Amino acid sequence: MRKYLLPERGNFYKTNLHTHSNLSDGGLSPEEIKEYYISHGYSVICYTDHDVFIPHNDLTDEHFLVLNGYELEVNQPAAAISHITGNGKTCHMCLVATEPDMETPVCWHREKYIPLKSQPHKDKVKNDPNEPDYIRTYSHEGVSDMMRLGRENGFFVTYNHPTWSCEDYSDYVGYENMHAIEIMNYTCICAGYPEYNERVYDDMLRAGKRIFCTGTDDGHGKGGMCGCYIMVKAEALEYRAVAGAIMRGDFYSSEGPEIKALYIEDGKVTVETSEAKEIRFTTGIRKCKRFAGKDGESVTTATYELSTDKDPYYFRVTVTDENGKHAYTNAYFTDELK
């Protein structure tokens, strides 16, 4: 029996979950950002200004959906900075509200952590006056607690740009409670960072974390916009429908290639794509598979038979086109497909 991993029904909506406006350190107003993304074929964006959770439901219309969110960070103490690199580590996360009427942030502090360019707008944040100021700690426990609070209060939590953040396996393997990792971050890529985080994603999956992966812009102006995104398969362009699809993992990440269908049938996984140079299947064990056209021809479909002698734990698909652009599926876990 065929089981669709990306839903068979619904529409794909081009979506960016990481955007900065001039309410923090972005160069464009929320209205200008909306118009720019519309002109590039997007249907959904999430405003994630630094440390100020300011909803923008007024910008949603019948053709364009705004999700609300914000970005948090916690930095390595100066005393712990390596004398070798002289560069402190940092951990950033986006919190995307899963309901349109969510207004109260988590991990709020009335004085600390709000960046200079966000300061003029902090009075727009509807923090809970009964909650004490939250003190952030750069540690496995501290980051995991911030992510826990986001998750428990209805936010979709992403772990952002680990390469730019100078974090390594010893850092991110200890973080719990995230929903997803940024597998691509366009602004970081434009700045020269190798922010294609396949290996980081596999590290986390093989360490037992069941998380998704997102492609995002992290745009601060037109130079870092409309490069990496997710394609969300949802029943309608409506807040709860799209947010629910994201929470279920009904999306793939891309910077160009399309994934038109993904399904499993009789122990075999099939993916249908736009024209590609290669399609790769990665698993949780030392068994992968690459499909490429002969004599430079493109491929548009590939079928991979899951291992029968040893459970591969998970599999995911990478599509690469002739221009070297990638698309990534989320990981799918074999024990959840039985």
Beta strands, then each sheet from edge to edge (+ up, - down):
strand 1: 3-4
strand 2: 11-19
strand 3: 44-47
strand 4: 65-75
strand 5: 90-97
strand 6: 155-160
strand 7: 180-185
strand 8: 212-216
strand 9: 229-234
strand 10: 251-254
strand 11: 259-265
strand 12: 268-276
strand 13: 278-283
strand 14: 289-292
strand 15: 299-305
strand 16: 314-320
strand 17: 326-329
strand 18: 332-333
sheet 1: 1+ 11- 12+ 15-
sheet 2: 8+ 7+ 6+ 5- 4+ 3+ 2+ 9- 10+ 17- 16+ 13- 14+
sheet 3: 8+ 7+ 6+ 5- 4+ 3+ 2+ 9- 10+ 17- 16+ 18-
end
